[in-house]
Amino acid sequence: MKGRKAAVVRLYQRLQWSGIGEAQRFLILSLLIGVFAGLLVVCFHVLIDLVSWSTIETATAEHPILRMLSPAIGGLAAALLVKRFFPAAAGSGVNDTKAAFYVTDGVVPFNAVVGKFLTCALSIGTGNSLGPEDPALHMGSGVASLLGRMFGLSRDRVRLIAPVGAAAGISAAFNTPITAVLFVVEEIIAGWDAGVLGSIVLSSVSAAVTLRWFLGNQPLFLVPQFEFKNVSELIVYAVIGAVGGVLSVLFVKAVKWLREWMEGMPKWVHYAKSAAAGLFVGIVGLWLPQVMGAGYGTVDNALHDRFGWDILLILGLAKVLATLACFSAGTPGGMFAPTLFIGAMVGGGIGGLAQAHWPFPTSAPSAYVLVGMGTFFAGVFRAPMTSIFMVFEVSASYVIILPVMVANTISYLVSRRLQDTPFFTMVAQQEGLELPSVEQQRESSPLRVENAMAPVVCPVLPAGTSVSDPRLHTSGDGPIIFSQGDGLWFVMTLQEMRSALQRAGGCAHTIEDILPVTEPPRLHPDMSLDAAMRLLPGHFMLPVSSRARPYSLLGVLTMEDVLRTYTTYANREKIAAD
């Protein structure tokens, strides 16, 4: 291991010697991360399929009792491995990756990668109602963190490398590179960070290419041709979105209550929680084997109209209960696949009812399955952009966009209205973490220069003013603003002018002769107050001008104005909260 690490370090040093900058090396590393994460996820899929084939598909074919016990045995084994050997592999992995970005400077223990690989393959392969996408995201961030540290990246770069790996992991797990980028932006880094966006895209694409190289170019689902027949169908899609939103709220509240209830149990019970949840899934699986595991095959069957609307609704509600039990018990695995399954079944069930009773032309049931797929996802995770593009990417149909936007947006709005805290934020709080979300940023009003700037009360003179002009001495020790044209505004006090005149040695005739060579910062009303505050050090005051008419002075900004504005808005928010 040490020899391989030394070889990687030597390669990194050669890249440095060849004159490649750190930004370019970061992009090259992003490409490597995508390849390695893609290979790891390929092996992860193969191991899950192998465990599934040897348990719920083969060993239980003649003995239904083994099908019932398989999730319990797999859940118990996975829980024991997490408790004894891989504590960093607990949970779904999304919050661990966010914590790497915000808390641990990009460090994801490689122990978590090994743990996720083994425990999630055991739990999902034996039939527990969870999915591989969240663990793949965590494993990708772990691979990226390891490579970043081996390559000797700076602390800032290592911190940025975790979401790069996360995008690679989820892209390979879903075979949807665009969705991976959007989810990482919406949920992991909680904003459009231009410094890392290119690397996220590159790693996501390279991971998807690697996956397709080994497992084929087939999409996650084989979606039939979609046809939007009548505008009245939008009402049905709106109903699907509303039902998905309400169901997602009930689900999140149930997860919160169950996790808190189980956390209060004696410690010895914690080892049995995953086994009990697996046993429940196994019992349900005796009658409804479709709810076991990730359930992608069942979703594909629903897309090809192989279930009636009543069976679809039963499968959706059964999956809600099975997933609720597994996730609340702490069984290793992710939430992406179950949310897609539940949304697809509920959407298909409502669509089947509409097809039987709706007086206007309707699409095939598969269309409602496809649209419903993202509604539960949007309501639970509160990532509307990801949910919309996810359905678009798996369907490769532009016609589906309008129904998906209607249904997913309504689900998201219903969830926001009825549930204050997004799913992953709620889980993080239960684990003692305070992690930001893009929803918090959307709901907070950014302060701008126009909120803090003060009126111009000091003299404003042209830069060609003579140094002997009496107006220069009427301001006392206060500042004077000088306009040099083209939107350049200089601020000087009487003391600064005297010092500049002394340095000029009597050669200055106008103020323009003693103005600084360096252009002053330009402030505009729409600039964020945070950006303006970074320009203020070293300046007593900065003028604020119009973007359209830079020669028009609108106000001035000082550090006192900034602090006063922040204090005022903080007090307002405190009063509103009370």
N, C-alpha and C positions, 0 to 999 in steps of 0.2 A: 504493500500500500504506500509506504514511504517513497519507494522508488518511482511509482507512478505519479505521486504528488510532485516529486522533484522534477520529473520530466515535464509536467504541465507548467510548473513555475518557470523552467528554462524556456519553454515555448512562449510563455507570456513575456519574458525578458527579451526574447528575440523580436517579438512584435513591437516592444518599446524601442529597441535599437533600430528597427527599420523605419522609424519616424512616424509610425501610425499613432494618432492622438487617442486620448482616453475615450472620447466619444465614439470613435470608429471601432476601437477595441470592444467597447460595450455592445455595439451592434453585432460584431462578430460573435461575441459570447452569447448574445441573445439567440442567434442562429443555432449555435451548439446546444443551448438549453432546450430549444424546441426539438432538436433531433433526439437528445438523450431522454427528455421527458416523454416524447412520442414512443420511443423504444420501451420505456418503463411501463407506459400505459398499455401497450400491446401485450407485454408479458402479464400485466394485471388482468386484462380481459381473458387471456388464455387460461390463467390460473382459476379465475372465477368459473369459467366454462368447465374446466376440468373437475373442480370441486362439485359443481352442480351436476355434471354428468355422473359422477361416482356416488352421489347421494340421492337427491330428489328425483333424478331421471332414470337411474339404473337400479340402484340398490333398493328403491322403494316400489319398483314396478309391481312386484308380487306381494309385497308386505305393506299395506297402507299404514300400519302402526309405525313403521320406520319413517314414513313421510311426515307423520305427526310429530315424531321425536327429533327429526333432523334439524329444524331450526333451533330447537331448545339446546341440542348438543353443540351446534355451531355457535350459537350465541354465548353459551357458557364458556366454551373454549376461547372464543375471542375476548370475552371479558376478563378471563384469567390471564391471558397474555398481556392485555393492557395493564391490568393491576400489578402484575408481577414484573414484567420486563419492559413494557413500552408505554409508560404513563403519558408521554407526549403525543401518543396516537389517539387519545380519547377525543370524543366529539366528531363533528362532521369535517372539520378542517378549515372552514371558511374564516372563522374568527381567529384561529391560530395564524393564518396567513395575514390577516389584517393586523394582528398584534405584532407580527414580524415587521410590518411596514411602519407602524406607529410607535412601537414600544421597544423592541429588541434590536433595532438597527439592522434589520434584514436577516438576522440569524434564525434559521429554522433547524433544530437538531436533526441530524440524519437518522437518529434513532426513531424519530417520528415517521420518516419515510419507510423504513423497514417495517415498523409496526403497522402502519396503514396498509401496506402491501399484503401482509400476512393476515391480519385480523379482519380486514374488510373482505378479503377473498373468502375467508372462512364463513363470516356471518352472511354475506350476500349469496355465496355459492350454496349454502345449506338451506336457503329459502327465506331468510329474514327480510321483512318488507322495507328494504332500503336500497340505495343506488350507488354506483361507482363514481359519479361525477365529482362530488365534493371531496372524497378522498384523493381522486386524481389531481384535483386542484392543489391540495395540500402537498402531495408527493412532488408535483411539479415545482412548487415554491421551495421545497426542501432540496431538490436537485440544483435549482438555480442558486440557492444560498451556498451550497457546498462548492459549486464551481466558482462563484464570485469570490469566496474566501481563498480558494486554491489559486486563483489568478491574481490574488493580491490587490483587489480593487479597493479604492478608498471607502471610508465608512458610508459616505453619502451614496456612492454607487451600489454598495452591497445592500443598503436599505431599499433602493429602487429595484433591486434584482428580484425580490420576492414576488411582486405582482407580475413580473415578466414570466417567471416560471409558472405562476398560477394560471395565466392565460394559456400557456403551452399545455398544461395538464388538462384543463377543461376542454380545450380545443380537440385534443386527442381522444378524450373520453366521449365527447358528443359528436365528433366529426363535424363541428360547426365553428370555424375560425372567427366569423364575425360575431357570433353570440358570445364567444369566449372573451373577445376584446371588450364588448359592451358590458358584460357582467363584471369584469375586473374594474372597469372604469366606474360603474355604478355602485358596486358593493365593496371592493377592496380598497382602492385609492380614493374613492368618494369624490371624484372630480376629474376634470380633463387636465392632467399634468403633461404639458407639452414635452417636458424633458424625458419622459419615459414612454410616451405613446407610440413612437416609432418602433421601439424595441419590443413593446407588447405585441404589436401587429406582426413583426417579423417572427417572433417566437411562436405565436399562434399559428401562422401559416406553415412554418417549417414543421411543427408538431403534427398538423393535419396531413401534410404531405407524407411524413414518415408513417403515420397510421395507415394511410391509403396504400402505401407501397407494400405493406405487409398484409393488411386485412382486406384490401380491395377498395374500389372507389364507390361502393354502394352507400347511399345515405342511410341515416339511422332508421328511417321508415320508408317503405315503398308506398308513396302517396298516390292515389288515383287522380285522374284529371279533375280539377275543380271547375265548377261552373256556377256563377252567381246569376240566378234566374230572375229574381224580382226584388225590387227595392224594399218591399214589405218584409223581406227576410231579416232586415236589419233589426226589426223589433224582436225577432226570435234570438238573434245574436246578443242584443241588449239584455234580454232575460237570462241568457247563459252567463253573461258577465256579472249580472246582479247576483245570481245564485252562487256563482263561483266566489264572488267577493264575500258574501255572507258566510258561506261554508269555510272560507279561509280564515275569517275572523274567529269563528267557533273553534277551528282547529288550533290556531295560535293560542287562544285562551286556555284550551284544554291542555296543550303542551306545557304551558306555564304552570297551571295548577298541578298537573301530574308530577312534573319535575320537582316542584317545591314539596309536594307530599312525599315523594320517594326519598328526597334528600333528608327528611326528618326521620327516616327509618334507622334502625340499628345498623352498624357497619357490616355485620356479617350478612345482612340481607342484600347488600349491594352486589355481592357475587351471584346471588340468585335472581336478580332482577332481569338480566338478559335471558336467562334460562326460562323464566316464567313468561316473558314476552314472546320468546320463540315458541314455547308450548302453545300459547294462545294463537299465534300465526299458524302453527301446525294443525290445530283443531279446526280453524277456519278453512285451512287448505284441504281438509278431507272432503269438503263439499265444493269449495271454490279454489282449486289449485292455482288459478290464474293470479291470485293476489300474492303469491309467494315470489320472492326475489324482486328484481328490478321491474319485471313485467313488460318489457319492450315487445315481446312476442304477442302478448295480449293486445297491446295498443295497435300493433300492426294488423291483427285480426279484426279489431274494431274498425279500423280504417277500410277494411274490405268487406264490411257489412256481414260479419259472421255471428253477430249477437243481436238479439232483439232489444228494444229500448228498455224493457223491464230488467233484463239481465245486466245491461250496461249500468243502470242506476244501482243495482244490488252490488255489482263489482266495485263501483266507485265508493259506496258507503263502507263496504267491507275493507277496502284498501285504506280508507281514512282510519278505521279502528286499528288495523294491523300496524300501520305506520306510526300512529299515535303511541301504541304500546312499545314498539321497538325503539323509537327515538327517545321517548321519555325515560326508558330504562337504561339509556346510555350504550346501547348496542352499537359497535362501530359500523359506520356506513353513512351515506349521504341522503339528502332530501330531494335532490333534483328529480330523479326518476319517479318517486312516488307522487310528487306534485303533478308531473306530466300525466301520469296514469290516471289520477283522480280527476283532473280537469277534462281529460279525453273522455272518460266514461260518463261523467255528469253531462258534458256537452253533447255527447252522442245520445244519451238518454232523453234529454230535453228536445233534441232535434228529431228523434224518432217520434216523440209525442206530437211535435208540431207537424211532422209529415202526415200523421194520421188525422189530425183535427184542424190544421191551419187552412183557412179557405183559399189561400193564394198559392201559386206555384212555389215549391220548395226545392232545395238542392238535395243531392244524395245524402244519406246519413253520415257518410264519411266526412263530408264538409263540416258538419257540426262537431264531429270528433276532433277534427284538426283545429278548428277555431277554439273549441273548449280546452284544448291541450294547454294553452298559455294562460287561461283565466285564473286557475287556481295558483299557478306559479306567480302571476302578477300580484295576486292578493296576498299570498304568504310572504314573498320576498320583497315586495314593493319595488320591483325593478321593471318598470313598464317598458322601457326601450328594449331591454334584453328579451322580455317575453314576446314582444312583437317580432323582432328580427329572428328569434329562435324559430317561430312557426314559419316565417317566410323562408328561412334557410333550409329547414327540413322538407318543405313542400316545393321549393323552387318555383312558386307560382305568384306572379304579381297580382293576380285577381283576388287572392286571399287577403291582401293587405287591408282593405277597407273593413271587412267583417272583423278581422283580428284587432284592428285598432279600436273599433267600437266596443267589442266585448272586453278586451284587456283593460282599456281605459276605465270603463265602468267598474270592473272588478277592483282595479287599483283605487279608484275614488271611494267606493263603498268601504274597502278595507281601511283606508285612511280615516274615513269618517267614524267608523265604529271601533277601531283599534288604534290607540295612540302610538304604540311602539312597534316598529318593524320586527320581524321574526329574529334575525340574527342579532339585532341590538338587544332584544329581550334576553336571548340566550347568553350574550356577553355579560349583561348586567347580573344574571344569575351566577355567572362564573367569576364575578368580581372585577370585570373589565369595563372601562368606559371608552368605547371606540366610536369614532364619528361615522356618520352615514351621509350619503349624498342627499337624502331626503331632508336632513337637518339643514344642509346648505341651501336647498331649494326654498325652505320655509323662512330662512333668515334673510332680512333685507340688508344688502351691503351698504355701508356708509360711503358716500362719495364726497368729493371736494366741495360740491355745491351745498352739502349739508353743514359744512364747517366754515366756509370762507366768510370774511367780514367785508363790509363796505370800504371803499378807498377814502380815507380821510387825510392822508398825507399829500404833499404837493406832487404833481406829475409834470415833469418838464422834458423837453427834447434833449437828446444827448449832445446837440450842438450848442447848448447853453454856455455862455462865457463863464469862466471860473470866477470872474469879478461881479457876476450878476447878483444884485441884492436879494433876489428871491431865494438864493441858496442859504441865506442866513436867517430867514424868517421862521424856519422850522425848529430852531433850537437844536437840541440833540436828537430830535426825531428823524426818521428815515425820509428820504426823497426817492421817488421812482423816476428813472430816466428811460425814455423810449429811444431806441436806436433804429427802429423800423423793422419790417419783416417779422414782427411778433417778438422781438427781443426786448426784454424789460430788465433793467438793472436797478437794484436797491442799494443805496449808500447812505450812511449817516454823515453828519458834518465832520466827525472825528476821522472817519475813513477817508473823506475827501482831503482833509488836511494832510494826513499821512501820505496819500497818493501824490499830492502836489509836492511834498518835500522830496519824495523819491524821484519825481520828474525833474527836480532842480530848476524850476522856472521855465521849462520848455513847453509846458502845457498851457494852451490858450482856451480850450473848451473842455467840458466834462468828457467828451468822447476820447480825448487824448489820455485820460487817466482811467478809463474803464478797463476791467479785467479782460485779458485776451480770451479766456475760456468763456464759452457761451453759458448763460445761466439756464437752469432747468425750466422747462415749459410746463405749466399746469393748466389743465382744462377742467371745467365743472364736472364732466362725466367720469373723470379718473377716480379710482378707488382711493379712499382715504389712507389705506395701508400703503399703497404705492407712493402717494404724495408724502407720507411721513418719512419714507426712506430717502427722499430727496432733500428734506429740510435740514438735516445736520450740516452745519457750516454756513447756514443762511439765517439771518435775522427774520427775514420775511420773503415770501415768494409771491409774485403777482399771478393772477389767474386771468387767462384770456380766452376768447372764443376760438373754437376750431375753424369756424367758417370765416371769421374776421379777426385774425390774430392781432391786428392793430387796435382792437377794441378791448380795453381793460375792464373786466367784470368785477374784480374784487381782489383781496389779498388773503394769504394764509400764513399763519404762524403756528409754532408748536403749541402755544397756549390755546389757540382755536381748536386744534386737533384734540387735545386732552379734554377741553371743556365739552366738546361734542360727544366724545366717547363716554364721558361721565354722565351726560344728560341722557343718552340713549340707554345706558346701563340702568339708570334709575327708572326710566320708563318701563323697561322690560321687567324689572323687579316688581313694580307696581302692578303691571298686567298679570304677572304670575301669581301675585297674592290675591 
